Amino acid sequence: MDSTIFKNIAPAVAHDLTAMVEYLPGQVVSKTLVQNKALSLTLFAFPAGEGLSEHTARGEALVQVLDGEALLTIGGKKVRATAGQTVVMPAGTPHALDAPKAFKMLLCVVQPEA
């Protein structure tokens, strides 16, 4: 039985996360690495001009920009983040994502304890 919580990523291998999702014109591409009641880790690739409309989440979220440039709106505040930068989005706070330039990110969401 496979006991790892990870999927779509091999254990004991060095990975280039930016190479694991491709930019596709007009499409947001995602790849789930972990999804359970406590945690989700998802890779995303946003081509320029795409984004996610404003929404809220129950969990605390951390965005790690891997490539390009993201424009996040968190509780009405605009935050620009580039490759190598990380932004925290508090639980329950309205947020949105826009891609002024193509960008890739790793999204980590930690759910509140039940």
N, C-alpha and C positions, 0 to 999 in steps of 0.2 A: 504494500500500500504506500502511495506517495504521501508523505507527511508535510511537505512544504506548503506554505500558504501562498507562495508565488506561482503565477501562471504566465505563459508566454515569454519566459525568460529562464535560461538554463542556469543551474547552480554551479558554483566553483569555476566561473568563467568571467573574465573582465569584459564588460559590455560598454559600448558607445551608445548611450541612450538616444542621442540625436539621430543616429542611423536606424533606430528601431521604428520610427514613424516617418512617412514621406509626405511632402507637400503635394496636394492634388488641387488643381484649380477649382475654385468655387465650392470646396468641400473641407470641412473640419474632420481630420482623421484622428482617431483615438485608439489606444491599445491599453487594456487593463492589465496591470501587473499583480494587484491584490484587490480583492473585494470581499469583505465580510462585515459583520455587525459593528465592529470596532474601527476598521481602517479601510480606506481605499487609496490605491496608488495608481494613477493613470497618466500615460504619456499622451500628449496632444500635439498636433501640427496644424497651425492656422495659416492659410495663405493670406496675403495682404488683402484687406478689405472685409475679411470675415470676423466673426466674434460671437459672443454669447450675450443675450439680452439680460437685463437686470433680473436677479432672482436672489433668494436667500437659501441658506443651508443650515441644517441643525448642528453640523460639526464645525470645528475649527479647521481652517484650510491654510495650506502653505503652498505657494506657487514658486517653483524654481524655474526661471527662464534659462533654457538650454541653448537657444539660438535665436537671433533676431531681436525684435523689440515688441513689447506688449504695452498696451495702455489699459490699466485697470481703473475702474471707478468703484470705490469702497465707501459706502455711507455718504455718497456725494463728493468725496475727495478723489481727484485724479492723481494716479500714481503711474509714472512711466518706469518700466524696468527693462533692462537689456541683459544679454547673455551673461550668466554668472551671478545675477542678482536674484534675491529672494524677497517675496512679499507675503505677509501674513494677513489673512482675511478672517476677522472674528466671526464666531457663530452667530446666526440670526441677523447679521448686518447685510443689507442689500448690496449686491455687487454685480458688476458686468465686466466683460473683457472685449477689447477691440484690438485688431491687428493693423496698425498704420503701416507696418512692414511685416512680412512673413515672420512668424516666430513659432518655436517649439517650447513646450514646458512639461515639467513633471508636476502633477497636482497630487498633493497628499491631504486627505481629509481624515481627521480623527473625530470619531463620533463621541458624544457625551456618554458617560456611564449610565446604564439603565436604572 
